[in-house]
Amino acid sequence: MMQKSITRGSLTGIIFGAVIGAGFGAITTTLNGVLIGLVIGLVLGVITGALSAALTVKTAGTTGGVSVGAYTGMAFGAVFGMLVGVLIPTSLRMSANTEGMPVLDALMMGRFETAILTSFLLAILATIVGAWIGGKNLVPRDLKK
């Protein structure tokens, strides 16, 4: 069950990570921004999806369901996103092509802002993956016994 869930979680993470990344890159209104967001979304999606799925299998198992999976993913995504956001080097963060957009400039200004943004986006992604995996692994109970 673990291997199948990790594979399914990685695939779900890739799909939704690409959508979230491309959507966030679309704020720049340039093709480069969309493509860079798409690639970052793909990379973080596969990592977040696999780790979130593995953790969801451990916490929800076959009895937890969608809710346990969603909350597990949400907590994991927030913590993992905070770690990823804090570890982004200052030189990379300052060289981000924000196209002079005030919203993106404000989000990339400091380490704290970048960490909060990354935490929020990965919490969304991991919540989707956790709910999906928790729902797929749920084995309904037989209430007639």
Legacy VTK file of the C-alpha trace (Angstrom):
# vtk DataFile Version 3.0
C-alpha trace
ASCII
DATASET POLYDATA
POINTS 145 float
0.000 0.000 0.000
2.871 2.383 0.776
4.539 2.138 -2.647
1.276 2.496 -4.528
0.326 5.536 -2.435
3.714 7.194 -2.926
3.416 6.721 -6.687
-0.135 8.091 -6.694
0.916 10.966 -4.419
3.848 11.859 -6.660
1.621 11.915 -9.718
-1.012 14.004 -7.937
1.714 16.324 -6.646
3.165 16.771 -10.128
-0.218 17.646 -11.628
-1.389 20.058 -8.962
2.107 21.437 -8.339
2.380 22.329 -12.011
-1.019 24.022 -11.936
-0.205 26.009 -8.779
3.269 26.935 -10.054
2.056 27.997 -13.481
-0.787 29.948 -11.913
1.572 31.766 -9.589
3.975 32.409 -12.472
1.097 33.841 -14.494
1.031 36.805 -12.117
4.078 38.116 -13.988
2.086 38.044 -17.259
5.138 36.731 -19.128
5.789 33.361 -20.709
9.082 33.049 -18.817
7.301 33.586 -15.512
4.751 30.903 -16.319
7.415 28.406 -17.439
9.634 29.023 -14.415
6.620 28.640 -12.123
5.642 25.455 -13.941
9.091 23.888 -13.533
9.350 24.849 -9.865
5.831 23.506 -9.334
6.751 20.208 -10.978
9.873 19.748 -8.865
8.288 20.723 -5.566
5.128 18.826 -6.516
6.843 15.476 -6.910
8.784 15.878 -3.654
5.863 17.195 -1.627
3.482 14.648 -3.133
5.672 11.662 -2.325
6.460 12.766 1.229
2.876 13.794 1.960
1.548 10.485 0.633
3.989 8.479 2.752
3.061 10.425 5.869
-0.655 10.099 5.105
-0.320 6.312 4.827
1.369 6.247 8.218
-1.212 8.445 9.963
-4.474 7.587 8.172
-3.826 4.023 7.083
-6.972 2.325 5.853
-9.310 3.806 8.478
-8.481 7.541 8.531
-10.147 8.700 5.368
-10.144 12.058 3.635
-10.155 14.243 6.749
-7.126 12.667 8.387
-5.288 12.746 5.065
-6.147 16.400 4.478
-5.064 17.514 7.943
-1.895 15.460 7.750
-1.049 16.976 4.382
-1.876 20.475 5.586
0.424 20.243 8.608
3.217 18.584 6.660
2.981 21.023 3.748
3.136 24.044 6.037
6.221 22.812 7.868
7.963 21.553 4.739
7.172 24.775 2.882
8.575 26.838 5.734
11.810 24.842 5.627
12.087 25.147 1.848
11.331 28.877 1.982
13.938 29.538 4.665
16.594 27.591 2.766
16.228 29.630 -0.454
19.522 31.510 -0.776
19.349 35.291 -0.560
21.132 35.690 -3.889
18.522 33.547 -5.649
15.657 35.275 -3.894
16.935 38.751 -4.777
17.551 37.818 -8.405
13.994 36.525 -8.898
12.465 38.080 -11.975
9.402 39.759 -10.474
8.873 42.021 -13.512
8.542 45.035 -11.213
5.207 43.781 -9.866
4.634 45.294 -6.392
2.963 42.130 -5.091
5.842 39.876 -6.126
8.452 42.398 -4.982
6.845 42.442 -1.537
6.728 38.640 -1.345
10.370 38.237 -2.329
11.675 41.115 -0.202
12.710 39.160 2.858
13.337 35.630 4.027
10.223 35.664 6.233
7.864 36.684 3.427
9.303 34.075 1.079
9.041 31.355 3.735
5.401 32.208 4.494
4.481 32.209 0.792
6.218 28.867 0.201
4.608 27.425 3.323
1.158 28.500 2.161
1.541 27.134 -1.365
2.964 23.780 -0.254
0.263 23.468 2.429
-2.349 23.766 -0.322
-0.561 21.175 -2.442
-0.011 18.715 0.410
-3.638 19.080 1.541
-4.807 18.038 -1.915
-2.430 15.065 -1.974
-3.259 14.006 1.587
-7.007 14.124 0.989
-6.633 12.181 -2.250
-4.467 9.458 -0.710
-6.547 9.247 2.468
-9.703 8.795 0.398
-8.171 6.189 -1.905
-6.836 4.090 0.992
-10.045 4.167 3.039
-11.611 0.742 3.478
-15.323 1.094 4.343
-16.494 -0.685 7.472
-19.182 -3.360 7.377
-21.827 -1.977 9.727
-24.120 -5.017 9.439
-22.015 -7.172 11.767
LINES 1 146
145 0 1 2 3 4 5 6 7 8 9 10 11 12 13 14 15 16 17 18 19 20 21 22 23 24 25 26 27 28 29 30 31 32 33 34 35 36 37 38 39 40 41 42 43 44 45 46 47 48 49 50 51 52 53 54 55 56 57 58 59 60 61 62 63 64 65 66 67 68 69 70 71 72 73 74 75 76 77 78 79 80 81 82 83 84 85 86 87 88 89 90 91 92 93 94 95 96 97 98 99 100 101 102 103 104 105 106 107 108 109 110 111 112 113 114 115 116 117 118 119 120 121 122 123 124 125 126 127 128 129 130 131 132 133 134 135 136 137 138 139 140 141 142 143 144
